[in-house]
Amino acid sequence: MSTAQHVVFIIGGAVSGSEAASIFAQRGMLCVVIEQGPRPYGKIEDGLPRWHAKLREQWEDSIDEKLSHPNVLFIPNTRLGRDITLDELRALKPSAVVLASGAWRDRPFPFREIEQFRGNGFYYQNEFVYWFNHFEDDPGYAGPSIEIPGGAIVLGGGLASIDVVKIIQLQLARKALKARGLEDNLYKLEKGGGIKATLDKLKLPFSDLGIQSCTLFYRRRPEDMPLADPPANATEEQVNRVRMTRVKMLTGLKDKFFFHFEGMSSPSGIIVENGRLAGLKFTRNEMADGKLRTVPGSEFEVRSPLIISSIGSIPEPIPGVPMKGETYPVRDENTGELDGFENVFAMGNAVTGRGNIKDSVQHARLVSGHLLENYFDLSGVPGASQESAAAHAQQAASAIAGKVLLGKPVPEGQRAEILARVRQWQSRAGYGGDYASYRDRVRLPHPVEE
């Protein structure tokens, strides 16, 4: 740590934040990772459904390894805007501040009057998946207790909404099997053919379980669902193949988990009866000249005691940072530079709005590479080769159009002040400074996949 000259504050310690910390720490920089939760795993722990036990363990191990680097200082239980402000961090004059805080805020439901029923018949995807991941295995869970009735409505169309319908169907199937005295192991139900494969082995028809399946409503066609993406610069033939793949994926998932699907349907209002949320009003859509439009006179109603909105995730607003619509005001997604902020950058889901792990890592690498090549002044930094410094200077000249490199090393006195503040924040957060021992104390045990 004594060789670290640059100081970078990184907000968020999950996939993109830990990746950036690792990249910068290996170049001799001091990284202060500020995490809002007790653990740094983000949507690996809270958004990736818990049947992915092995995948979750692999990613958590990877994050732990990156945050254990001697040039990384970790601060848990500390939220930007609540416990520390962006202005407070910038006043300490670090080399840069990086926002890798993810997209934790659900995109608001189009009819805001539904908010009065939140937690009482209406949930957003992020809180619903968080409940599912924690209510059985986390002794510290203090969130809502959600009862899943039959006939739930899910709004969405992406992979996250597929996770939601799978959670609903799996929980209903587990309950029905348990009532019959049969095995209700979550992982066996999800793996190897889904609910259908388990019922086939038991020679038990799904109809005998007495389950009223949930329905996924999507405003476009099955072939438009973002379940698979075409490659960059895809040909028309490649795009058509991806569309066919999406239809096959949806069909296979419906067969395995017994949920219903209604495409070309958009919510148009809510149904309230006796002061309770009772369902949604919908209209049918159609494609006309390549555009989606509402079919006149196509309104219909669907009654349901449970509605879950899975229409996307967006970044949480940060005090002092004006939002540009639903996202941060990034000048260029490839560089992560925040408009109006000289030394603040954003990366990962905080910029892309996607929950895909691979996308988050790739974007973190993209923005980190830009910072190393075009922003940080690495001249004279131990470990930076002459070749890399020369390449960096050449890149900087073209990319920053002659501007002085802003990411200067932090003088020793200023670094001492930053370290003192970090120790205060760590103490306030209940963190003793040793990442390994802290991890062993707070990391949740993983369920065993049988």
VEXDREN-2710 file (C-alpha; in Angstrom, 1 decimal):
% VEXDREN-2710
k/r/px/py/pz
1/MET/0.0/0.0/0.0
2/SER/2.9/2.3/0.6
3/THR/3.6/2.6/-3.2
4/ALA/0.1/3.7/-4.0
5/GLN/0.2/7.3/-5.3
6/HIS/-3.2/7.7/-7.0
7/VAL/-6.3/7.5/-4.8
8/VAL/-9.6/6.4/-6.4
9/PHE/-12.9/6.3/-4.5
10/ILE/-15.1/3.5/-5.9
11/ILE/-18.8/3.5/-5.0
12/GLY/-20.0/-0.1/-5.0
13/GLY/-18.0/-3.2/-4.4
14/ALA/-19.8/-5.8/-6.5
15/VAL/-19.0/-7.0/-10.1
16/SER/-18.0/-3.7/-11.8
17/GLY/-16.7/-2.0/-8.6
18/SER/-14.4/-4.9/-7.6
19/GLU/-13.2/-5.3/-11.2
20/ALA/-12.2/-1.6/-11.3
21/ALA/-10.5/-1.9/-7.9
22/SER/-8.5/-4.9/-9.0
23/ILE/-7.4/-3.2/-12.2
24/PHE/-6.3/0.0/-10.5
25/ALA/-4.8/-1.7/-7.4
26/GLN/-2.6/-3.8/-9.6
27/ARG/-1.3/-0.6/-11.2
28/GLY/-0.2/0.7/-7.7
29/MET/-3.2/2.9/-7.0
30/LEU/-4.9/3.1/-3.7
31/CYS/-8.6/2.2/-4.1
32/VAL/-11.2/3.0/-1.4
33/VAL/-14.3/0.9/-2.1
34/ILE/-17.5/2.2/-0.4
35/GLU/-20.3/-0.4/-0.2
36/GLN/-23.8/0.4/0.9
37/GLY/-24.5/-3.1/2.2
38/PRO/-22.8/-5.2/4.8
39/ARG/-21.5/-7.4/2.0
40/PRO/-20.1/-6.3/-1.4
41/TYR/-21.8/-8.8/-3.6
42/GLY/-24.7/-6.7/-4.9
43/LYS/-27.0/-8.4/-7.3
44/ILE/-24.9/-11.6/-7.2
45/GLU/-26.4/-12.0/-3.7
46/ASP/-29.6/-10.0/-3.9
47/GLY/-30.7/-10.2/-7.6
48/LEU/-29.4/-13.6/-8.9
49/PRO/-32.0/-16.1/-7.7
50/ARG/-30.6/-18.5/-5.1
51/TRP/-30.9/-21.6/-7.2
52/HIS/-27.7/-20.4/-8.8
53/ALA/-25.8/-21.4/-5.7
54/LYS/-22.6/-22.5/-7.4
55/LEU/-22.5/-19.5/-9.7
56/ARG/-23.1/-17.1/-6.8
57/GLU/-20.3/-18.7/-4.8
58/GLN/-17.9/-18.4/-7.7
59/TRP/-18.6/-14.7/-8.2
60/GLU/-18.5/-14.0/-4.5
61/ASP/-15.1/-15.7/-4.3
62/SER/-13.9/-13.6/-7.2
63/ILE/-15.1/-10.4/-5.6
64/ASP/-13.5/-11.3/-2.3
65/GLU/-10.2/-12.0/-4.0
66/LYS/-10.2/-8.6/-5.7
67/LEU/-11.1/-6.7/-2.6
68/SER/-8.4/-8.5/-0.6
69/HIS/-5.6/-6.7/-2.5
70/PRO/-3.4/-4.7/-0.2
71/ASN/-4.1/-1.6/-2.2
72/VAL/-7.8/-1.8/-1.6
73/LEU/-9.5/-0.3/1.5
74/PHE/-13.1/-1.5/2.1
75/ILE/-15.9/0.4/3.8
76/PRO/-19.2/-1.5/4.2
77/ASN/-22.6/-0.2/5.4
78/THR/-22.0/3.2/3.9
79/ARG/-24.3/4.8/1.4
80/LEU/-23.5/7.7/-0.9
81/GLY/-25.9/10.5/-0.3
82/ARG/-26.9/9.2/3.2
83/ASP/-23.6/8.6/5.1
84/ILE/-21.1/10.3/2.7
85/THR/-21.8/12.9/0.1
86/LEU/-20.2/13.2/-3.4
87/ASP/-19.1/16.7/-2.5
88/GLU/-17.4/15.3/0.6
89/LEU/-15.4/12.8/-1.4
90/ARG/-14.4/15.3/-4.1
91/ALA/-13.3/17.8/-1.4
92/LEU/-10.6/15.3/-0.4
93/LYS/-9.1/15.7/-3.8
94/PRO/-8.7/12.1/-4.9
95/SER/-7.5/11.2/-8.4
96/ALA/-11.0/10.2/-9.4
97/VAL/-14.4/9.1/-8.1
98/VAL/-16.0/6.1/-9.8
99/LEU/-19.7/5.3/-9.5
100/ALA/-20.1/1.5/-9.7
101/SER/-23.3/1.5/-7.6
102/GLY/-25.5/-0.6/-10.0
103/ALA/-29.1/-0.2/-11.0
104/TRP/-31.0/-0.8/-7.8
105/ARG/-34.1/1.3/-8.5
106/ASP/-37.0/-0.4/-10.4
107/ARG/-38.3/1.6/-13.3
108/PRO/-41.6/3.2/-12.0
109/PHE/-44.8/1.5/-12.9
110/PRO/-46.6/3.6/-15.6
111/PHE/-49.6/4.2/-13.3
112/ARG/-48.3/5.7/-10.1
113/GLU/-51.6/5.2/-8.2
114/ILE/-50.5/1.6/-7.8
115/GLU/-47.8/2.7/-5.4
116/GLN/-50.3/2.9/-2.5
117/PHE/-50.6/-0.9/-2.7
118/ARG/-46.9/-1.5/-2.6
119/GLY/-46.2/-4.3/-0.2
120/ASN/-49.9/-5.2/-0.2
121/GLY/-50.6/-6.9/-3.5
122/PHE/-47.9/-5.0/-5.5
123/TYR/-44.2/-5.5/-5.6
124/TYR/-41.3/-4.5/-7.8
125/GLN/-38.9/-7.1/-9.1
126/ASN/-35.8/-6.1/-7.1
127/GLU/-37.6/-6.3/-3.7
128/PHE/-39.4/-9.5/-4.7
129/VAL/-36.1/-11.3/-5.7
130/TYR/-34.4/-9.9/-2.6
131/TRP/-37.2/-11.5/-0.4
132/PHE/-36.8/-14.8/-2.2
133/ASN/-33.0/-14.9/-1.8
134/HIS/-33.1/-14.0/1.9
135/PHE/-36.3/-15.1/3.7
136/GLU/-35.3/-18.7/4.2
137/ASP/-31.5/-18.6/4.5
138/ASP/-30.6/-15.3/6.1
139/PRO/-31.1/-15.1/9.8
140/GLY/-30.8/-11.3/9.7
141/TYR/-33.6/-10.9/7.1
142/ALA/-36.1/-8.3/8.4
143/GLY/-38.0/-7.5/5.1
144/PRO/-41.6/-8.3/4.1
145/SER/-43.2/-11.7/4.3
146/ILE/-44.7/-12.4/0.9
147/GLU/-47.4/-14.9/0.3
148/ILE/-47.7/-16.1/-3.3
149/PRO/-51.2/-16.8/-4.4
150/GLY/-52.3/-18.4/-7.7
151/GLY/-52.9/-16.4/-10.7
152/ALA/-50.3/-13.7/-10.2
153/ILE/-49.5/-11.1/-12.9
154/VAL/-45.9/-10.4/-13.9
155/LEU/-45.1/-7.4/-16.2
156/GLY/-41.9/-7.6/-18.1
157/GLY/-40.3/-9.5/-20.9
158/GLY/-36.6/-9.7/-20.1
159/LEU/-34.5/-12.3/-18.3
160/ALA/-35.3/-10.7/-14.9
161/SER/-39.0/-11.2/-15.5
162/ILE/-38.4/-14.8/-16.4
163/ASP/-36.7/-15.2/-13.0
164/VAL/-39.7/-13.7/-11.3
165/VAL/-42.2/-16.1/-13.0
166/LYS/-39.9/-19.0/-12.2
167/ILE/-39.8/-18.0/-8.5
168/ILE/-43.6/-17.9/-8.4
169/GLN/-44.1/-21.2/-10.1
170/LEU/-41.4/-22.9/-8.0
171/GLN/-42.8/-21.7/-4.8
172/LEU/-46.3/-22.8/-5.7
173/ALA/-45.0/-26.2/-6.8
174/ARG/-43.0/-26.6/-3.6
175/LYS/-46.0/-25.8/-1.5
176/ALA/-48.2/-28.2/-3.4
177/LEU/-45.7/-31.1/-3.3
178/LYS/-45.0/-30.5/0.4
179/ALA/-48.8/-30.8/1.1
180/ARG/-48.7/-34.2/-0.6
181/GLY/-45.7/-35.3/1.5
182/LEU/-43.4/-35.2/-1.5
183/GLU/-40.0/-33.8/-2.0
184/ASP/-40.0/-30.0/-2.6
185/ASN/-36.2/-29.4/-3.1
186/LEU/-35.8/-26.0/-4.8
187/TYR/-32.7/-26.9/-6.7
188/LYS/-34.0/-30.2/-8.1
189/LEU/-37.2/-28.4/-9.2
190/GLU/-35.2/-25.7/-11.0
191/LYS/-32.4/-27.8/-12.5
192/GLY/-32.6/-30.5/-15.1
193/GLY/-35.9/-29.9/-16.8
194/GLY/-37.7/-27.7/-14.3
195/ILE/-40.9/-28.5/-12.6
196/LYS/-42.0/-30.7/-15.5
197/ALA/-39.0/-33.1/-15.1
198/THR/-39.7/-33.6/-11.4
199/LEU/-43.4/-34.3/-12.0
200/ASP/-42.6/-36.7/-14.8
201/LYS/-40.4/-38.7/-12.5
202/LEU/-43.3/-38.8/-10.0
203/LYS/-45.8/-39.6/-12.7
204/LEU/-47.8/-36.7/-11.5
205/PRO/-49.6/-34.4/-13.9
206/PHE/-49.2/-30.7/-13.2
207/SER/-53.0/-30.3/-13.2
208/ASP/-53.2/-32.6/-10.2
209/LEU/-51.3/-30.0/-8.1
210/GLY/-54.2/-27.6/-8.3
211/ILE/-52.0/-24.7/-9.1
212/GLN/-53.3/-21.6/-10.8
213/SER/-50.2/-20.5/-12.8
214/CYS/-49.0/-16.9/-13.1
215/THR/-49.1/-15.0/-16.4
216/LEU/-46.2/-13.0/-17.9
217/PHE/-47.5/-9.9/-19.8
218/TYR/-45.3/-8.4/-22.4
219/ARG/-46.1/-5.4/-24.7
220/ARG/-44.4/-6.9/-27.7
221/ARG/-44.1/-10.2/-29.5
222/PRO/-42.2/-13.3/-28.2
223/GLU/-39.5/-12.8/-30.9
224/ASP/-38.9/-9.3/-29.5
225/MET/-38.1/-10.4/-26.0
226/PRO/-34.5/-9.5/-24.9
227/LEU/-33.8/-13.1/-23.9
228/ALA/-30.9/-13.3/-26.3
229/ASP/-29.0/-10.6/-28.2
230/PRO/-27.6/-10.6/-31.7
231/PRO/-23.9/-9.9/-32.2
232/ALA/-22.6/-6.5/-32.9
233/ASN/-23.2/-5.4/-36.5
234/ALA/-25.4/-8.4/-37.0
235/THR/-26.7/-9.3/-40.5
236/GLU/-30.4/-9.6/-41.1
237/GLU/-30.0/-13.4/-41.2
238/GLN/-28.3/-13.3/-37.8
239/VAL/-31.0/-11.1/-36.3
240/ASN/-33.7/-13.4/-37.6
241/ARG/-32.0/-16.4/-36.1
242/VAL/-31.9/-14.6/-32.7
243/ARG/-35.6/-13.9/-33.0
244/MET/-36.3/-17.6/-33.6
245/THR/-34.0/-18.5/-30.6
246/ARG/-36.1/-16.2/-28.4
247/VAL/-39.3/-17.9/-29.3
248/LYS/-37.8/-21.3/-28.7
249/MET/-36.4/-20.2/-25.3
250/LEU/-39.8/-18.9/-24.2
251/THR/-41.6/-22.0/-25.4
252/GLY/-39.1/-24.2/-23.5
253/LEU/-39.4/-22.2/-20.3
254/LYS/-43.2/-22.3/-20.4
255/ASP/-43.1/-26.1/-20.9
256/LYS/-40.7/-26.6/-18.0
257/PHE/-42.3/-24.2/-15.5
258/PHE/-46.0/-24.1/-16.6
259/PHE/-46.5/-20.3/-16.7
260/HIS/-48.7/-18.5/-19.1
261/PHE/-47.7/-15.8/-21.5
262/GLU/-49.6/-12.9/-23.0
263/GLY/-47.8/-10.9/-25.7
264/MET/-48.8/-7.6/-27.3
265/SER/-50.5/-6.4/-24.1
266/SER/-49.8/-3.2/-22.2
267/PRO/-51.3/-2.1/-18.8
268/SER/-53.8/0.7/-19.1
269/GLY/-54.9/1.1/-15.5
270/ILE/-55.4/-0.6/-12.2
271/ILE/-58.5/-2.3/-10.7
272/VAL/-59.4/-1.5/-7.1
273/GLU/-62.2/-3.1/-5.3
274/ASN/-63.2/-2.5/-1.7
275/GLY/-60.0/-0.5/-1.2
276/ARG/-57.8/-3.4/-2.3
277/LEU/-55.8/-3.9/-5.5
278/ALA/-57.7/-6.5/-7.5
279/GLY/-56.0/-6.6/-10.9
280/LEU/-55.0/-4.6/-14.0
281/LYS/-56.6/-3.2/-17.1
282/PHE/-54.9/-4.0/-20.4
283/THR/-55.0/-3.0/-24.0
284/ARG/-53.9/-5.1/-27.0
285/ASN/-51.1/-3.9/-29.2
286/GLU/-50.3/-4.4/-32.9
287/MET/-47.4/-3.7/-35.2
288/ALA/-48.1/-1.2/-38.0
289/ASP/-45.4/-0.1/-40.4
290/GLY/-42.8/-1.4/-38.0
291/LYS/-44.2/0.5/-35.0
292/LEU/-46.1/-0.6/-32.0
293/ARG/-49.5/0.9/-31.5
294/THR/-52.6/0.3/-29.4
295/VAL/-55.6/-1.5/-30.9
296/PRO/-58.7/0.7/-30.5
297/GLY/-61.4/-0.9/-28.4
298/SER/-59.2/-3.7/-27.3
299/GLU/-59.4/-3.1/-23.5
300/PHE/-59.6/-6.1/-21.2
301/GLU/-59.3/-6.8/-17.5
302/VAL/-57.3/-9.4/-15.6
303/ARG/-58.1/-10.0/-11.9
304/SER/-55.2/-11.0/-9.6
305/PRO/-54.3/-10.7/-5.9
306/LEU/-50.5/-10.3/-6.7
307/ILE/-48.9/-8.0/-9.3
308/ILE/-45.1/-7.8/-9.8
309/SER/-43.5/-5.2/-12.1
310/SER/-40.3/-6.3/-13.8
311/ILE/-40.0/-3.6/-16.5
312/GLY/-36.3/-2.7/-15.8
313/SER/-33.9/-1.3/-13.3
314/ILE/-32.3/2.2/-13.3
315/PRO/-29.6/3.9/-11.1
316/GLU/-30.6/5.5/-7.8
317/PRO/-30.4/9.3/-7.9
318/ILE/-27.4/10.8/-6.2
319/PRO/-27.8/14.1/-4.4
320/GLY/-25.9/16.7/-6.4
321/VAL/-26.0/14.7/-9.6
322/PRO/-28.8/15.8/-11.9
323/MET/-30.3/12.8/-13.7
324/LYS/-30.6/12.7/-17.5
325/GLY/-34.0/11.0/-17.7
326/GLU/-33.6/7.7/-15.9
327/THR/-29.8/7.6/-16.1
328/TYR/-26.7/9.5/-15.0
329/PRO/-25.6/12.3/-17.4
330/VAL/-22.8/10.3/-19.0
331/ARG/-21.1/12.1/-21.9
332/ASP/-20.1/8.8/-23.5
333/GLU/-21.0/5.3/-22.4
334/ASN/-17.6/4.1/-23.5
335/THR/-15.7/6.5/-21.2
336/GLY/-18.1/6.8/-18.3
337/GLU/-17.4/10.5/-17.9
338/LEU/-20.1/12.3/-16.0
339/ASP/-21.2/15.5/-17.7
340/GLY/-20.3/18.5/-15.5
341/PHE/-18.0/16.6/-13.2
342/GLU/-14.3/16.8/-13.9
343/ASN/-13.1/13.7/-12.0
344/VAL/-16.3/11.6/-11.6
345/PHE/-17.0/8.5/-13.7
346/ALA/-19.6/5.8/-13.8
347/MET/-19.5/2.2/-14.9
348/GLY/-21.4/-1.1/-15.0
349/ASN/-25.1/-1.3/-14.4
350/ALA/-25.1/2.3/-13.2
351/VAL/-24.6/3.2/-16.8
352/THR/-25.9/0.3/-18.9
353/GLY/-29.0/-0.3/-16.7
354/ARG/-28.6/-4.0/-17.5
355/GLY/-28.3/-6.7/-14.9
356/ASN/-26.1/-9.0/-17.0
357/ILE/-23.0/-9.9/-15.1
358/LYS/-20.8/-10.2/-18.2
359/ASP/-21.9/-6.8/-19.5
360/SER/-21.1/-5.3/-16.1
361/VAL/-17.6/-6.7/-16.1
362/GLN/-16.9/-5.7/-19.7
363/HIS/-18.1/-2.2/-19.1
364/ALA/-16.0/-1.9/-16.0
365/ARG/-12.9/-3.0/-18.0
366/LEU/-13.8/-0.5/-20.8
367/VAL/-14.1/2.5/-18.5
368/SER/-11.1/1.4/-16.4
369/GLY/-9.0/1.1/-19.6
370/HIS/-10.1/4.6/-20.6
371/LEU/-9.0/6.0/-17.3
372/LEU/-5.7/4.3/-17.4
373/GLU/-4.9/5.3/-20.9
374/ASN/-6.6/8.8/-21.2
375/TYR/-7.0/10.2/-17.7
376/PHE/-4.5/9.1/-15.0
377/ASP/-1.1/10.6/-15.1
378/LEU/1.1/7.5/-14.6
379/SER/4.4/9.2/-15.3
380/GLY/6.8/8.5/-12.5
381/VAL/4.5/5.9/-10.9
382/PRO/6.4/2.8/-9.7
383/GLY/5.4/-0.2/-11.9
384/ALA/4.4/1.8/-14.9
385/SER/6.7/0.9/-17.8
386/GLN/8.1/3.5/-20.2
387/GLU/6.3/1.8/-23.0
388/SER/2.9/2.0/-21.3
389/ALA/3.6/5.6/-20.2
390/ALA/4.4/6.5/-23.8
391/ALA/1.3/4.7/-25.2
392/HIS/-0.7/6.5/-22.5
393/ALA/0.6/9.9/-23.5
394/GLN/-0.1/9.3/-27.1
395/GLN/-3.7/8.1/-26.4
396/ALA/-4.2/11.1/-24.1
397/ALA/-3.1/13.6/-26.7
398/SER/-5.7/12.4/-29.2
399/ALA/-8.5/11.5/-26.7
400/ILE/-8.4/14.6/-24.5
401/ALA/-7.4/17.0/-27.2
402/GLY/-4.4/18.4/-25.4
403/LYS/-6.0/18.8/-22.0
404/VAL/-3.7/18.3/-19.0
405/LEU/-4.1/14.9/-17.4
406/LEU/-6.4/15.4/-14.6
407/GLY/-5.9/12.2/-12.6
408/LYS/-2.8/13.3/-10.8
409/PRO/-1.1/11.3/-8.0
410/VAL/-2.3/12.5/-4.6
411/PRO/0.5/14.2/-2.5
412/GLU/1.5/12.3/0.6
413/GLY/-0.1/14.8/3.0
414/GLN/-3.4/14.7/1.2
415/ARG/-3.2/10.9/1.2
416/ALA/-2.7/10.9/5.0
417/GLU/-5.9/13.0/5.4
418/ILE/-7.8/10.6/3.2
419/LEU/-6.5/7.6/5.1
420/ALA/-7.6/9.2/8.4
421/ARG/-11.1/9.8/7.1
422/VAL/-11.3/6.2/5.7
423/ARG/-10.4/4.9/9.2
424/GLN/-13.2/7.0/10.7
425/TRP/-15.7/5.7/8.1
426/GLN/-14.6/2.1/8.7
427/SER/-15.0/2.4/12.4
428/ARG/-18.4/3.9/12.1
429/ALA/-19.4/1.0/9.8
430/GLY/-18.2/-1.6/12.2
431/TYR/-15.3/-2.7/10.0
432/GLY/-11.9/-3.4/11.6
433/GLY/-9.8/-3.1/8.5
434/ASP/-9.1/-6.8/7.8
435/TYR/-11.2/-7.9/4.9
436/ALA/-10.7/-11.7/5.3
437/SER/-11.9/-11.8/8.9
438/TYR/-14.8/-9.4/8.1
439/ARG/-15.8/-11.6/5.2
440/ASP/-15.8/-14.7/7.3
441/ARG/-18.0/-13.0/9.8
442/VAL/-20.7/-11.6/7.5
443/ARG/-20.8/-13.8/4.4
444/LEU/-23.9/-15.9/4.3
445/PRO/-23.6/-19.7/3.9
446/HIS/-24.7/-21.0/0.5
447/PRO/-27.4/-23.6/0.2
448/VAL/-26.2/-26.9/-1.0
449/GLU/-27.3/-28.0/-4.5
450/GLU/-28.4/-31.6/-4.2
END
